[in-house]
């Protein structure tokens, strides 16, 4: 089976993690990596100084980026951590004022703490730059390198505060991962779930139909039976009684009047017209 892009990325992450682990073990004073480990560790300490510590960190960072655990992709993580291998001891050598490579003794045991932190390669770079543009030029070169590195990898630089800010506008980060799309909630399903169980049971017992199941045409009015004369008479007497109750109630508030007419409507509602006495 051919390796897919994801398989190759994860394989690179595994290799970076294991190689970084081995390099980190060569940097410790314990003899657990054999002759090859001792030679590699001695070479890294003398060449890069404290920058050698960033090599196993770079292996770990590449592994995390390969598995999607970092907001940086693999290329930007490699550039960022790889540049720190040189920039950090370069800054130490520049700050401590390394004069030349000849100041380093031949035996590593005789090196000072500053020499062990800077290493030979960063010291050579510092001596070469200061010999051309001086200490001020070397500082400017270091700031320019840091700004270019951080702008490319994390979209930031030390002079960001000098840039004007636009209110209400957030700068986009190119390496931020987009959020997964959210599913729209089904309002009808949520409403159905919120209905009480007793209400659902009553609807089933009554045979209530949903709006989508309702017929298109209403049943004819012929299915309704007319009111009988006795019921109509009772209804008229009830209306007259309610009218009298209304007049009596208004009388308690010293409002006199009489009923001159009534109008009945839907839902057995009655509208009265009163004449002041």
BALOBA-1460 file (C-alpha; in Angstrom, 3 decimals):
// residues 277
<rec num="1" residu="x" x="0.000" y="0.000" z="0.000"/>
<rec num="2" residu="x" x="1.367" y="3.396" z="-0.987"/>
<rec num="3" residu="x" x="2.007" y="5.941" z="1.751"/>
<rec num="4" residu="x" x="-0.455" y="8.786" z="1.846"/>
<rec num="5" residu="x" x="0.398" y="12.374" z="2.715"/>
<rec num="6" residu="x" x="-0.783" y="11.855" z="6.279"/>
<rec num="7" residu="x" x="1.331" y="8.702" z="6.652"/>
<rec num="8" residu="x" x="4.449" y="10.474" z="5.377"/>
<rec num="9" residu="x" x="3.840" y="13.404" z="7.725"/>
<rec num="10" residu="x" x="3.395" y="11.134" z="10.735"/>
<rec num="11" residu="x" x="6.464" y="9.086" z="9.757"/>
<rec num="12" residu="x" x="8.529" y="12.286" z="9.609"/>
<rec num="13" residu="x" x="7.188" y="13.252" z="13.032"/>
<rec num="14" residu="x" x="8.206" y="9.875" z="14.493"/>
<rec num="15" residu="x" x="11.713" y="10.106" z="13.006"/>
<rec num="16" residu="x" x="12.143" y="13.666" z="14.298"/>
<rec num="17" residu="x" x="11.048" y="12.646" z="17.781"/>
<rec num="18" residu="x" x="13.412" y="9.671" z="17.995"/>
<rec num="19" residu="x" x="16.388" y="11.527" z="16.494"/>
<rec num="20" residu="x" x="15.785" y="14.450" z="18.827"/>
<rec num="21" residu="x" x="15.642" y="12.055" z="21.760"/>
<rec num="22" residu="x" x="18.977" y="10.510" z="20.778"/>
<rec num="23" residu="x" x="20.622" y="13.916" z="20.323"/>
<rec num="24" residu="x" x="19.314" y="15.006" z="23.714"/>
<rec num="25" residu="x" x="20.818" y="11.900" z="25.327"/>
<rec num="26" residu="x" x="24.211" y="12.668" z="23.774"/>
<rec num="27" residu="x" x="24.233" y="16.086" z="25.449"/>
<rec num="28" residu="x" x="23.921" y="14.757" z="29.001"/>
<rec num="29" residu="x" x="27.066" y="13.575" z="30.844"/>
<rec num="30" residu="x" x="25.794" y="10.010" z="31.226"/>
<rec num="31" residu="x" x="27.477" y="7.412" z="29.031"/>
<rec num="32" residu="x" x="24.342" y="5.730" z="27.624"/>
<rec num="33" residu="x" x="24.807" y="6.405" z="23.894"/>
<rec num="34" residu="x" x="28.193" y="4.750" z="23.331"/>
<rec num="35" residu="x" x="31.189" y="6.123" z="21.476"/>
<rec num="36" residu="x" x="29.092" y="7.709" z="18.751"/>
<rec num="37" residu="x" x="26.987" y="9.535" z="21.331"/>
<rec num="38" residu="x" x="30.059" y="10.877" z="23.131"/>
<rec num="39" residu="x" x="31.568" y="12.178" z="19.886"/>
<rec num="40" residu="x" x="28.316" y="13.777" z="18.727"/>
<rec num="41" residu="x" x="27.687" y="15.389" z="22.112"/>
<rec num="42" residu="x" x="31.215" y="16.778" z="22.364"/>
<rec num="43" residu="x" x="31.026" y="18.170" z="18.826"/>
<rec num="44" residu="x" x="27.657" y="19.858" z="19.451"/>
<rec num="45" residu="x" x="28.712" y="21.440" z="22.755"/>
<rec num="46" residu="x" x="31.936" y="22.848" z="21.321"/>
<rec num="47" residu="x" x="30.402" y="23.999" z="18.033"/>
<rec num="48" residu="x" x="27.033" y="25.439" z="19.070"/>
<rec num="49" residu="x" x="27.292" y="25.981" z="22.802"/>
<rec num="50" residu="x" x="23.891" y="26.386" z="24.428"/>
<rec num="51" residu="x" x="22.344" y="26.296" z="20.956"/>
<rec num="52" residu="x" x="22.824" y="22.516" z="20.979"/>
<rec num="53" residu="x" x="19.992" y="22.283" z="23.510"/>
<rec num="54" residu="x" x="17.567" y="23.488" z="20.846"/>
<rec num="55" residu="x" x="18.315" y="20.470" z="18.612"/>
<rec num="56" residu="x" x="16.326" y="17.941" z="20.706"/>
<rec num="57" residu="x" x="13.726" y="20.678" z="21.250"/>
<rec num="58" residu="x" x="13.494" y="21.011" z="17.473"/>
<rec num="59" residu="x" x="12.934" y="17.257" z="17.170"/>
<rec num="60" residu="x" x="10.115" y="17.448" z="19.703"/>
<rec num="61" residu="x" x="8.608" y="20.499" z="17.982"/>
<rec num="62" residu="x" x="8.665" y="18.801" z="14.575"/>
<rec num="63" residu="x" x="6.974" y="15.749" z="16.071"/>
<rec num="64" residu="x" x="4.216" y="17.839" z="17.643"/>
<rec num="65" residu="x" x="3.727" y="19.805" z="14.435"/>
<rec num="66" residu="x" x="3.592" y="16.606" z="12.394"/>
<rec num="67" residu="x" x="0.869" y="15.187" z="14.641"/>
<rec num="68" residu="x" x="-1.077" y="18.460" z="14.502"/>
<rec num="69" residu="x" x="-0.411" y="19.407" z="18.127"/>
<rec num="70" residu="x" x="1.091" y="22.819" z="17.313"/>
<rec num="71" residu="x" x="-0.448" y="25.847" z="15.583"/>
<rec num="72" residu="x" x="2.647" y="25.846" z="13.318"/>
<rec num="73" residu="x" x="3.155" y="23.587" z="10.360"/>
<rec num="74" residu="x" x="6.261" y="21.410" z="10.083"/>
<rec num="75" residu="x" x="8.201" y="23.813" z="7.863"/>
<rec num="76" residu="x" x="7.688" y="26.869" z="10.071"/>
<rec num="77" residu="x" x="8.473" y="24.898" z="13.228"/>
<rec num="78" residu="x" x="11.741" y="23.676" z="11.677"/>
<rec num="79" residu="x" x="12.723" y="27.194" z="10.588"/>
<rec num="80" residu="x" x="11.916" y="28.728" z="13.982"/>
<rec num="81" residu="x" x="13.691" y="26.166" z="16.156"/>
<rec num="82" residu="x" x="16.586" y="25.718" z="13.707"/>
<rec num="83" residu="x" x="17.296" y="29.455" z="13.687"/>
<rec num="84" residu="x" x="17.265" y="29.570" z="17.495"/>
<rec num="85" residu="x" x="20.115" y="27.047" z="17.492"/>
<rec num="86" residu="x" x="22.383" y="29.815" z="16.151"/>
<rec num="87" residu="x" x="20.676" y="33.046" z="17.251"/>
<rec num="88" residu="x" x="20.680" y="32.305" z="20.996"/>
<rec num="89" residu="x" x="24.441" y="31.603" z="21.311"/>
<rec num="90" residu="x" x="25.057" y="34.443" z="18.822"/>
<rec num="91" residu="x" x="23.333" y="36.862" z="21.219"/>
<rec num="92" residu="x" x="25.332" y="35.479" z="24.170"/>
<rec num="93" residu="x" x="28.642" y="35.845" z="22.334"/>
<rec num="94" residu="x" x="27.755" y="39.363" z="21.234"/>
<rec num="95" residu="x" x="26.674" y="40.405" z="24.747"/>
<rec num="96" residu="x" x="29.791" y="38.953" z="26.426"/>
<rec num="97" residu="x" x="32.115" y="40.566" z="23.891"/>
<rec num="98" residu="x" x="33.911" y="37.591" z="22.307"/>
<rec num="99" residu="x" x="37.115" y="38.911" z="20.755"/>
<rec num="100" residu="x" x="38.236" y="35.987" z="18.625"/>
<rec num="101" residu="x" x="38.325" y="32.259" z="18.227"/>
<rec num="102" residu="x" x="41.910" y="32.210" z="19.492"/>
<rec num="103" residu="x" x="40.624" y="32.946" z="22.979"/>
<rec num="104" residu="x" x="39.153" y="29.434" z="23.203"/>
<rec num="105" residu="x" x="41.581" y="26.954" z="24.829"/>
<rec num="106" residu="x" x="42.315" y="23.706" z="23.054"/>
<rec num="107" residu="x" x="40.990" y="21.635" z="25.962"/>
<rec num="108" residu="x" x="37.219" y="21.963" z="26.470"/>
<rec num="109" residu="x" x="37.658" y="21.502" z="30.223"/>
<rec num="110" residu="x" x="39.534" y="24.839" z="30.350"/>
<rec num="111" residu="x" x="36.729" y="26.823" z="28.683"/>
<rec num="112" residu="x" x="34.983" y="29.512" z="30.691"/>
<rec num="113" residu="x" x="31.218" y="29.517" z="31.248"/>
<rec num="114" residu="x" x="30.757" y="32.219" z="28.621"/>
<rec num="115" residu="x" x="32.751" y="30.271" z="26.047"/>
<rec num="116" residu="x" x="30.771" y="27.103" z="26.730"/>
<rec num="117" residu="x" x="27.491" y="28.968" z="26.301"/>
<rec num="118" residu="x" x="28.464" y="30.683" z="23.041"/>
<rec num="119" residu="x" x="30.351" y="27.918" z="21.194"/>
<rec num="120" residu="x" x="32.829" y="28.261" z="18.342"/>
<rec num="121" residu="x" x="30.433" y="28.696" z="15.373"/>
<rec num="122" residu="x" x="28.429" y="31.609" z="16.839"/>
<rec num="123" residu="x" x="31.671" y="33.179" z="18.051"/>
<rec num="124" residu="x" x="33.083" y="33.050" z="14.526"/>
<rec num="125" residu="x" x="29.924" y="34.709" z="13.169"/>
<rec num="126" residu="x" x="30.091" y="37.460" z="15.797"/>
<rec num="127" residu="x" x="33.769" y="38.122" z="15.149"/>
<rec num="128" residu="x" x="33.198" y="38.273" z="11.396"/>
<rec num="129" residu="x" x="30.256" y="40.699" z="11.604"/>
<rec num="130" residu="x" x="31.811" y="42.981" z="14.229"/>
<rec num="131" residu="x" x="34.996" y="43.123" z="12.193"/>
<rec num="132" residu="x" x="33.019" y="44.611" z="9.271"/>
<rec num="133" residu="x" x="30.232" y="46.750" z="10.788"/>
<rec num="134" residu="x" x="31.235" y="46.863" z="14.457"/>
<rec num="135" residu="x" x="29.211" y="45.966" z="17.517"/>
<rec num="136" residu="x" x="26.333" y="48.308" z="16.603"/>
<rec num="137" residu="x" x="26.033" y="46.707" z="13.170"/>
<rec num="138" residu="x" x="26.068" y="43.241" z="14.727"/>
<rec num="139" residu="x" x="23.210" y="44.240" z="17.071"/>
<rec num="140" residu="x" x="21.209" y="45.620" z="14.133"/>
<rec num="141" residu="x" x="21.887" y="42.424" z="12.182"/>
<rec num="142" residu="x" x="20.625" y="40.341" z="15.113"/>
<rec num="143" residu="x" x="17.427" y="42.395" z="15.457"/>
<rec num="144" residu="x" x="16.812" y="42.144" z="11.728"/>
<rec num="145" residu="x" x="17.287" y="38.359" z="11.817"/>
<rec num="146" residu="x" x="14.926" y="37.965" z="14.789"/>
<rec num="147" residu="x" x="12.274" y="40.177" z="13.149"/>
<rec num="148" residu="x" x="12.403" y="38.278" z="9.862"/>
<rec num="149" residu="x" x="12.278" y="34.942" z="11.690"/>
<rec num="150" residu="x" x="9.285" y="35.779" z="13.862"/>
<rec num="151" residu="x" x="7.384" y="37.469" z="11.026"/>
<rec num="152" residu="x" x="7.702" y="34.365" z="8.854"/>
<rec num="153" residu="x" x="6.928" y="31.800" z="11.538"/>
<rec num="154" residu="x" x="4.526" y="33.335" z="14.099"/>
<rec num="155" residu="x" x="3.384" y="36.555" z="12.370"/>
<rec num="156" residu="x" x="4.971" y="38.800" z="15.003"/>
<rec num="157" residu="x" x="8.049" y="40.992" z="15.340"/>
<rec num="158" residu="x" x="9.633" y="43.056" z="18.160"/>
<rec num="159" residu="x" x="8.571" y="46.337" z="16.560"/>
<rec num="160" residu="x" x="4.861" y="45.470" z="16.344"/>
<rec num="161" residu="x" x="3.985" y="48.183" z="18.888"/>
<rec num="162" residu="x" x="5.240" y="50.846" z="16.487"/>
<rec num="163" residu="x" x="2.674" y="49.855" z="13.843"/>
<rec num="164" residu="x" x="-0.666" y="51.751" z="13.935"/>
<rec num="165" residu="x" x="-3.609" y="49.813" z="15.293"/>
<rec num="166" residu="x" x="-6.980" y="49.773" z="13.566"/>
<rec num="167" residu="x" x="-9.833" y="49.493" z="16.037"/>
<rec num="168" residu="x" x="-12.322" y="46.753" z="15.404"/>
<rec num="169" residu="x" x="-9.988" y="44.901" z="13.011"/>
<rec num="170" residu="x" x="-8.093" y="41.840" z="14.119"/>
<rec num="171" residu="x" x="-5.041" y="40.756" z="12.178"/>
<rec num="172" residu="x" x="-5.379" y="37.322" z="10.679"/>
<rec num="173" residu="x" x="-2.889" y="34.664" z="11.711"/>
<rec num="174" residu="x" x="-1.900" y="32.625" z="8.640"/>
<rec num="175" residu="x" x="-1.128" y="29.451" z="10.552"/>
<rec num="176" residu="x" x="-4.266" y="29.275" z="12.681"/>
<rec num="177" residu="x" x="-6.391" y="26.229" z="11.934"/>
<rec num="178" residu="x" x="-9.988" y="26.891" z="10.888"/>
<rec num="179" residu="x" x="-12.787" y="25.791" z="13.182"/>
<rec num="180" residu="x" x="-14.899" y="22.856" z="12.053"/>
<rec num="181" residu="x" x="-18.307" y="23.832" z="10.631"/>
<rec num="182" residu="x" x="-21.146" y="23.782" z="13.099"/>
<rec num="183" residu="x" x="-24.326" y="21.932" z="12.346"/>
<rec num="184" residu="x" x="-27.492" y="24.005" z="12.268"/>
<rec num="185" residu="x" x="-29.977" y="22.904" z="14.976"/>
<rec num="186" residu="x" x="-33.251" y="21.393" z="13.852"/>
<rec num="187" residu="x" x="-35.878" y="23.655" z="15.422"/>
<rec num="188" residu="x" x="-38.752" y="21.271" z="14.740"/>
<rec num="189" residu="x" x="-36.922" y="18.344" z="16.336"/>
<rec num="190" residu="x" x="-36.000" y="20.417" z="19.393"/>
<rec num="191" residu="x" x="-39.587" y="21.636" z="19.762"/>
<rec num="192" residu="x" x="-40.834" y="18.054" z="19.544"/>
<rec num="193" residu="x" x="-38.396" y="16.986" z="22.257"/>
<rec num="194" residu="x" x="-39.435" y="19.841" z="24.550"/>
<rec num="195" residu="x" x="-43.108" y="18.876" z="24.412"/>
<rec num="196" residu="x" x="-44.270" y="17.211" z="27.632"/>
<rec num="197" residu="x" x="-44.965" y="13.502" z="27.544"/>
<rec num="198" residu="x" x="-48.545" y="14.065" z="28.751"/>
<rec num="199" residu="x" x="-49.169" y="16.466" z="25.860"/>
<rec num="200" residu="x" x="-47.892" y="13.939" z="23.345"/>
<rec num="201" residu="x" x="-50.123" y="11.250" z="24.858"/>
<rec num="202" residu="x" x="-53.230" y="13.478" z="24.708"/>
<rec num="203" residu="x" x="-52.521" y="14.313" z="21.080"/>
<rec num="204" residu="x" x="-52.340" y="10.639" z="20.253"/>
<rec num="205" residu="x" x="-55.584" y="9.859" z="22.090"/>
<rec num="206" residu="x" x="-57.426" y="12.676" z="20.371"/>
<rec num="207" residu="x" x="-56.059" y="11.689" z="16.995"/>
<rec num="208" residu="x" x="-54.721" y="15.166" z="16.463"/>
<rec num="209" residu="x" x="-53.077" y="15.671" z="13.093"/>
<rec num="210" residu="x" x="-49.987" y="17.635" z="12.437"/>
<rec num="211" residu="x" x="-50.163" y="20.680" z="10.155"/>
<rec num="212" residu="x" x="-48.497" y="18.833" z="7.314"/>
<rec num="213" residu="x" x="-51.083" y="16.019" z="7.582"/>
<rec num="214" residu="x" x="-54.132" y="18.324" z="7.619"/>
<rec num="215" residu="x" x="-56.470" y="18.071" z="4.602"/>
<rec num="216" residu="x" x="-56.359" y="20.756" z="1.972"/>
<rec num="217" residu="x" x="-60.152" y="21.405" z="2.021"/>
<rec num="218" residu="x" x="-62.415" y="22.109" z="4.990"/>
<rec num="219" residu="x" x="-65.483" y="19.887" z="5.545"/>
<rec num="220" residu="x" x="-68.837" y="21.292" z="4.251"/>
<rec num="221" residu="x" x="-71.211" y="23.194" z="6.555"/>
<rec num="222" residu="x" x="-74.002" y="20.699" z="5.828"/>
<rec num="223" residu="x" x="-72.484" y="18.426" z="8.444"/>
<rec num="224" residu="x" x="-73.558" y="20.902" z="11.164"/>
<rec num="225" residu="x" x="-77.075" y="20.669" z="12.572"/>
<rec num="226" residu="x" x="-79.161" y="23.795" z="13.201"/>
<rec num="227" residu="x" x="-80.054" y="24.983" z="16.681"/>
<rec num="228" residu="x" x="-83.453" y="23.885" z="18.056"/>
<rec num="229" residu="x" x="-86.109" y="26.445" z="19.047"/>
<rec num="230" residu="x" x="-85.947" y="25.517" z="22.731"/>
<rec num="231" residu="x" x="-82.162" y="26.057" z="22.828"/>
<rec num="232" residu="x" x="-82.515" y="29.369" z="21.006"/>
<rec num="233" residu="x" x="-85.142" y="30.528" z="23.528"/>
<rec num="234" residu="x" x="-82.947" y="29.601" z="26.456"/>
<rec num="235" residu="x" x="-80.057" y="31.433" z="24.837"/>
<rec num="236" residu="x" x="-82.138" y="34.633" z="24.407"/>
<rec num="237" residu="x" x="-83.299" y="34.550" z="28.018"/>
<rec num="238" residu="x" x="-79.725" y="34.063" z="29.189"/>
<rec num="239" residu="x" x="-78.614" y="37.108" z="27.184"/>
<rec num="240" residu="x" x="-81.402" y="39.224" z="28.732"/>
<rec num="241" residu="x" x="-80.402" y="38.037" z="32.198"/>
<rec num="242" residu="x" x="-76.769" y="38.965" z="31.601"/>
<rec num="243" residu="x" x="-77.856" y="42.383" z="30.372"/>
<rec num="244" residu="x" x="-79.829" y="42.970" z="33.549"/>
<rec num="245" residu="x" x="-76.808" y="41.918" z="35.621"/>
<rec num="246" residu="x" x="-74.769" y="44.498" z="33.718"/>
<rec num="247" residu="x" x="-77.295" y="47.272" z="34.453"/>
<rec num="248" residu="x" x="-77.426" y="46.288" z="38.147"/>
<rec num="249" residu="x" x="-73.662" y="46.325" z="38.368"/>
<rec num="250" residu="x" x="-73.444" y="49.790" z="36.823"/>
<rec num="251" residu="x" x="-76.119" y="50.961" z="39.311"/>
<rec num="252" residu="x" x="-73.817" y="50.152" z="42.209"/>
<rec num="253" residu="x" x="-71.463" y="52.786" z="40.793"/>
<rec num="254" residu="x" x="-74.368" y="55.308" z="40.499"/>
<rec num="255" residu="x" x="-74.474" y="54.930" z="36.714"/>
<rec num="256" residu="x" x="-78.041" y="54.745" z="35.393"/>
<rec num="257" residu="x" x="-78.992" y="53.464" z="31.960"/>
<rec num="258" residu="x" x="-80.984" y="50.955" z="29.960"/>
<rec num="259" residu="x" x="-80.255" y="48.400" z="27.231"/>
<rec num="260" residu="x" x="-81.380" y="49.518" z="23.810"/>
<rec num="261" residu="x" x="-79.904" y="46.658" z="21.759"/>
<rec num="262" residu="x" x="-77.423" y="43.826" z="21.615"/>
<rec num="263" residu="x" x="-75.247" y="42.181" z="18.986"/>
<rec num="264" residu="x" x="-74.088" y="38.571" z="19.302"/>
<rec num="265" residu="x" x="-71.038" y="37.214" z="17.523"/>
<rec num="266" residu="x" x="-68.689" y="34.242" z="17.357"/>
<rec num="267" residu="x" x="-67.616" y="32.288" z="20.423"/>
<rec num="268" residu="x" x="-70.864" y="33.269" z="22.202"/>
<rec num="269" residu="x" x="-69.676" y="36.823" z="22.822"/>
<rec num="270" residu="x" x="-72.214" y="39.623" z="23.239"/>
<rec num="271" residu="x" x="-71.716" y="43.331" z="22.658"/>
<rec num="272" residu="x" x="-74.133" y="45.621" z="24.472"/>
<rec num="273" residu="x" x="-75.259" y="49.140" z="23.630"/>
<rec num="274" residu="x" x="-76.230" y="51.168" z="26.703"/>
<rec num="275" residu="x" x="-78.253" y="54.371" z="26.841"/>
<rec num="276" residu="x" x="-77.734" y="56.722" z="29.729"/>
<rec num="277" residu="x" x="-80.826" y="57.290" z="31.853"/>
